Amino acid sequence: MFQKGIINYIELEDKFYDYMAQIEKRFPEGSENFLAYLRDKTGFFDLPASTKYHCNYKHGLLEHSLNVTKTLLDLNYFIADGKYSIESCIVVGLFHDLGKGGYDNQYPYIHINGKWDYNKDLPIVEHQDLSLYILGKFINLSQEEIQAILYHNGQYADDKVVAMKEEVLTLLVHWADMYAAKHERVEYD
């Protein structure tokens, strides 16, 4: 299910655009401006998903986002009996960590001495908040999608306000995120 070994960026990018084609109708003004923003103003396609855990290498955020999306679609089908639309699962899975790519050419991860590290020159803003900020400029989200993205870290989130009040979609994306992270490769020094 998950890529092992050398990442083929072209295959990752192709899968991303396959998913985008399935959610095109979710963008009121079309997805072209959103895609241009992702390419030109964020590091979504190039940055890692983390500095030392899962997918901590170039293109890792894209790879992780695709893995979460695939897993979320499977969980929705097998556990939630298809409660959520394919489009909703793709939006939440693909963009739950969008904020890790930064915004307006301000990148949260920088490559120093052959390793990824946090950009300490930026103010601290949680990546899930940035995800909603960016998405909100281009797409309308349901309340369930907002909650799922905002609280996808589940038990690892600092804010426990939704604990025991999670929508099913929030639980599904959390499980998909944890499962993907557990099975993704890590590069060590």
MIBA-723932 format. One record per residue (C-alpha): residue number from 1; x, y, z. Coordinates in nm, 2 decimals, always signed. Last residue first. Layout:
BEGIN
+-----+--------+--------+--------+
|  nr |     px |     py |     pz |
+-----+--------+--------+--------+
| NUM |      X |      Y |      Z |
...
+-----+--------+--------+--------+
***
This chain:
BEGIN
+-----+--------+--------+--------+
|  nr |     px |     py |     pz |
+-----+--------+--------+--------+
| 189 |  +2.13 |  +1.02 |  +0.99 |
| 188 |  +1.80 |  +0.84 |  +0.97 |
| 187 |  +1.54 |  +0.85 |  +0.70 |
| 186 |  +1.20 |  +0.74 |  +0.80 |
| 185 |  +0.96 |  +0.52 |  +0.61 |
| 184 |  +0.59 |  +0.51 |  +0.63 |
| 183 |  +0.40 |  +0.24 |  +0.81 |
| 182 |  +0.34 |  +0.40 |  +1.15 |
| 181 |  +0.27 |  +0.74 |  +0.99 |
| 180 |  +0.00 |  +0.59 |  +0.76 |
| 179 |  -0.17 |  +0.41 |  +1.05 |
| 178 |  -0.16 |  +0.73 |  +1.27 |
| 177 |  -0.30 |  +0.95 |  +0.99 |
| 176 |  -0.57 |  +0.70 |  +0.89 |
| 175 |  -0.67 |  +0.66 |  +1.26 |
| 174 |  -0.70 |  +1.04 |  +1.30 |
| 173 |  -0.88 |  +1.07 |  +0.97 |
| 172 |  -1.13 |  +0.81 |  +1.08 |
| 171 |  -1.18 |  +0.96 |  +1.42 |
| 170 |  -1.25 |  +1.31 |  +1.28 |
| 169 |  -1.48 |  +1.16 |  +1.02 |
| 168 |  -1.68 |  +0.99 |  +1.29 |
| 167 |  -1.75 |  +1.32 |  +1.46 |
| 166 |  -1.56 |  +1.37 |  +1.78 |
| 165 |  -1.75 |  +1.45 |  +2.10 |
| 164 |  -1.55 |  +1.22 |  +2.33 |
| 163 |  -1.26 |  +1.46 |  +2.32 |
| 162 |  -1.37 |  +1.76 |  +2.12 |
| 161 |  -1.22 |  +2.03 |  +2.35 |
| 160 |  -0.89 |  +1.83 |  +2.40 |
| 159 |  -0.66 |  +2.10 |  +2.27 |
| 158 |  -0.30 |  +2.00 |  +2.28 |
| 157 |  -0.35 |  +1.73 |  +2.02 |
| 156 |  -0.18 |  +1.39 |  +2.04 |
| 155 |  -0.49 |  +1.20 |  +2.14 |
| 154 |  -0.66 |  +1.32 |  +1.82 |
| 153 |  -0.41 |  +1.47 |  +1.58 |
| 152 |  -0.69 |  +1.51 |  +1.32 |
| 151 |  -0.85 |  +1.77 |  +1.54 |
| 150 |  -0.86 |  +2.08 |  +1.31 |
| 149 |  -0.88 |  +1.87 |  +0.99 |
| 148 |  -1.17 |  +1.65 |  +1.11 |
| 147 |  -1.35 |  +1.94 |  +1.28 |
| 146 |  -1.34 |  +2.14 |  +0.96 |
| 145 |  -1.46 |  +1.84 |  +0.75 |
| 144 |  -1.74 |  +1.78 |  +1.00 |
| 143 |  -1.85 |  +2.15 |  +0.98 |
| 142 |  -1.85 |  +2.13 |  +0.60 |
| 141 |  -1.58 |  +2.30 |  +0.40 |
| 140 |  -1.61 |  +2.55 |  +0.12 |
| 139 |  -1.30 |  +2.58 |  -0.09 |
| 138 |  -1.04 |  +2.83 |  -0.20 |
| 137 |  -0.95 |  +3.08 |  +0.07 |
| 136 |  -1.08 |  +2.86 |  +0.34 |
| 135 |  -0.83 |  +2.59 |  +0.24 |
| 134 |  -0.54 |  +2.81 |  +0.33 |
| 133 |  -0.67 |  +2.91 |  +0.68 |
| 132 |  -0.79 |  +2.56 |  +0.74 |
| 131 |  -0.45 |  +2.41 |  +0.68 |
| 130 |  -0.29 |  +2.69 |  +0.88 |
| 129 |  -0.49 |  +2.59 |  +1.18 |
| 128 |  -0.39 |  +2.23 |  +1.13 |
| 127 |  -0.03 |  +2.33 |  +1.11 |
| 126 |  -0.03 |  +2.50 |  +1.45 |
| 125 |  +0.11 |  +2.85 |  +1.44 |
| 124 |  +0.44 |  +2.93 |  +1.60 |
| 123 |  +0.59 |  +3.25 |  +1.47 |
| 122 |  +0.85 |  +3.20 |  +1.19 |
| 121 |  +1.22 |  +3.25 |  +1.24 |
| 120 |  +1.27 |  +2.91 |  +1.41 |
| 119 |  +1.22 |  +2.73 |  +1.08 |
| 118 |  +1.20 |  +2.37 |  +1.21 |
| 117 |  +1.47 |  +2.13 |  +1.09 |
| 116 |  +1.53 |  +1.91 |  +0.80 |
| 115 |  +1.88 |  +1.76 |  +0.77 |
| 114 |  +2.17 |  +1.78 |  +0.51 |
| 113 |  +2.34 |  +2.07 |  +0.69 |
| 112 |  +2.02 |  +2.27 |  +0.70 |
| 111 |  +1.70 |  +2.20 |  +0.51 |
| 110 |  +1.42 |  +2.42 |  +0.63 |
| 109 |  +1.07 |  +2.33 |  +0.76 |
| 108 |  +0.80 |  +2.58 |  +0.85 |
| 107 |  +0.81 |  +2.75 |  +0.51 |
| 106 |  +0.70 |  +3.10 |  +0.45 |
| 105 |  +0.65 |  +3.14 |  +0.07 |
| 104 |  +0.29 |  +3.28 |  +0.12 |
| 103 |  +0.20 |  +2.97 |  +0.32 |
| 102 |  +0.37 |  +2.67 |  +0.49 |
| 101 |  +0.37 |  +2.32 |  +0.36 |
| 100 |  +0.30 |  +2.19 |  +0.71 |
|  99 |  -0.03 |  +2.38 |  +0.68 |
|  98 |  -0.16 |  +2.13 |  +0.43 |
|  97 |  -0.15 |  +1.86 |  +0.70 |
|  96 |  -0.52 |  +1.76 |  +0.68 |
|  95 |  -0.52 |  +1.84 |  +0.30 |
|  94 |  -0.52 |  +1.51 |  +0.12 |
|  93 |  -0.71 |  +1.32 |  +0.38 |
|  92 |  -0.98 |  +1.59 |  +0.45 |
|  91 |  -1.04 |  +1.68 |  +0.09 |
|  90 |  -1.02 |  +1.32 |  -0.03 |
|  89 |  -1.25 |  +1.19 |  +0.24 |
|  88 |  -1.51 |  +1.47 |  +0.16 |
|  87 |  -1.49 |  +1.39 |  -0.22 |
|  86 |  -1.54 |  +1.02 |  -0.16 |
|  85 |  -1.85 |  +1.10 |  +0.02 |
|  84 |  -1.88 |  +1.01 |  +0.39 |
|  83 |  -2.09 |  +0.73 |  +0.55 |
|  82 |  -1.93 |  +0.47 |  +0.32 |
|  81 |  -2.00 |  +0.18 |  +0.56 |
|  80 |  -1.80 |  +0.36 |  +0.84 |
|  79 |  -1.55 |  +0.08 |  +0.91 |
|  78 |  -1.49 |  -0.07 |  +0.56 |
|  77 |  -1.57 |  +0.21 |  +0.33 |
|  76 |  -1.47 |  +0.51 |  +0.54 |
|  75 |  -1.16 |  +0.31 |  +0.65 |
|  74 |  -1.05 |  +0.25 |  +0.29 |
|  73 |  -1.10 |  +0.61 |  +0.19 |
|  72 |  -0.91 |  +0.72 |  +0.49 |
|  71 |  -0.62 |  +0.49 |  +0.41 |
|  70 |  -0.59 |  +0.62 |  +0.06 |
|  69 |  -0.61 |  +0.98 |  +0.18 |
|  68 |  -0.36 |  +0.92 |  +0.46 |
|  67 |  -0.11 |  +0.77 |  +0.21 |
|  66 |  -0.16 |  +1.05 |  -0.03 |
|  65 |  -0.10 |  +1.31 |  +0.24 |
|  64 |  +0.21 |  +1.12 |  +0.36 |
|  63 |  +0.36 |  +1.11 |  +0.00 |
|  62 |  +0.29 |  +1.48 |  -0.05 |
|  61 |  +0.44 |  +1.57 |  +0.29 |
|  60 |  +0.74 |  +1.34 |  +0.22 |
|  59 |  +0.83 |  +1.52 |  -0.11 |
|  58 |  +1.19 |  +1.58 |  +0.03 |
|  57 |  +1.25 |  +1.37 |  +0.34 |
|  56 |  +1.11 |  +1.31 |  +0.69 |
|  55 |  +0.83 |  +1.09 |  +0.57 |
|  54 |  +0.74 |  +0.97 |  +0.92 |
|  53 |  +0.94 |  +1.09 |  +1.22 |
|  52 |  +1.24 |  +1.32 |  +1.23 |
|  51 |  +1.17 |  +1.66 |  +1.07 |
|  50 |  +0.81 |  +1.59 |  +0.97 |
|  49 |  +0.59 |  +1.56 |  +0.66 |
|  48 |  +0.89 |  +1.66 |  +0.44 |
|  47 |  +0.87 |  +1.96 |  +0.20 |
|  46 |  +0.86 |  +1.94 |  -0.18 |
|  45 |  +0.50 |  +1.92 |  -0.30 |
|  44 |  +0.33 |  +2.11 |  -0.02 |
|  43 |  +0.61 |  +2.37 |  +0.00 |
|  42 |  +0.37 |  +2.66 |  -0.04 |
|  41 |  +0.34 |  +2.98 |  -0.24 |
|  40 |  +0.40 |  +2.88 |  -0.61 |
|  39 |  +0.29 |  +2.52 |  -0.64 |
|  38 |  +0.01 |  +2.52 |  -0.37 |
|  37 |  -0.11 |  +2.87 |  -0.48 |
|  36 |  -0.12 |  +2.76 |  -0.85 |
|  35 |  -0.32 |  +2.46 |  -0.75 |
|  34 |  -0.56 |  +2.67 |  -0.56 |
|  33 |  -0.60 |  +2.92 |  -0.84 |
|  32 |  -0.66 |  +2.63 |  -1.09 |
|  31 |  -0.91 |  +2.45 |  -0.87 |
|  30 |  -1.23 |  +2.60 |  -1.01 |
|  29 |  -1.41 |  +2.91 |  -0.88 |
|  28 |  -1.65 |  +2.72 |  -0.65 |
|  27 |  -1.39 |  +2.45 |  -0.57 |
|  26 |  -1.57 |  +2.13 |  -0.46 |
|  25 |  -1.65 |  +2.04 |  -0.82 |
|  24 |  -1.28 |  +1.96 |  -0.88 |
|  23 |  -1.28 |  +1.70 |  -0.61 |
|  22 |  -1.23 |  +1.38 |  -0.82 |
|  21 |  -0.98 |  +1.56 |  -1.05 |
|  20 |  -0.78 |  +1.66 |  -0.75 |
|  19 |  -0.75 |  +1.29 |  -0.65 |
|  18 |  -0.60 |  +1.20 |  -0.99 |
|  17 |  -0.38 |  +1.51 |  -0.97 |
|  16 |  -0.23 |  +1.38 |  -0.64 |
|  15 |  -0.18 |  +1.03 |  -0.79 |
|  14 |  +0.01 |  +1.18 |  -1.08 |
|  13 |  +0.23 |  +1.39 |  -0.84 |
|  12 |  +0.31 |  +1.08 |  -0.64 |
|  11 |  +0.40 |  +0.88 |  -0.96 |
|  10 |  +0.62 |  +1.17 |  -1.08 |
|   9 |  +0.79 |  +1.19 |  -0.75 |
|   8 |  +0.91 |  +0.83 |  -0.76 |
|   7 |  +1.01 |  +0.77 |  -0.40 |
|   6 |  +1.30 |  +0.53 |  -0.35 |
|   5 |  +1.24 |  +0.26 |  -0.10 |
|   4 |  +0.89 |  +0.17 |  +0.01 |
|   3 |  +0.57 |  +0.34 |  -0.11 |
|   2 |  +0.27 |  +0.25 |  +0.10 |
|   1 |  +0.00 |  +0.00 |  +0.00 |
+-----+--------+--------+--------+
***
